[in-house]
Amino acid sequence: MGGGQARVEVGDQFLEQAPQQFVGAAVLGRRDQVKFVICDRADYDWARELIARYRLDAVCEILFSPSHGQQDPAELAAWILEDHLPVRLQLQLHKQLWGNEPGR
């Protein structure tokens, strides 16, 4: 991924495209979450544009998760703060603690 192709997760589904099918169908609600896995700046910009275009922040909770080993979490946090995005930064704590160790 990367280059504006962030993985989008809605519940337990991974989408290869923007979540407009969920927004347009009124499937998403206040108790739902949309998670963008961010690999680089292009992914971040793409996700930021989708949030604005579909007003996702008015529909559900939005999570940005840096792809482990690809996107620096501190850099992603700085971008979020700089742009005042209405998202939550989600770190994969198990990856921070144990890396890719199987069974952890």
PyMOL commands that set and color helices and strands:
alter all, ss='L'
color gray80, all
select helices_A, chain A and resi 20-24+41-54+56-58+73-83+93-98
alter helices_A, ss='H'
color red, helices_A
select strands_A, chain A and resi 7-10+13-15+33-38+61-66+88-89
alter strands_A, ss='S'
color yellow, strands_A
deselect
rebuild
show_as cartoon
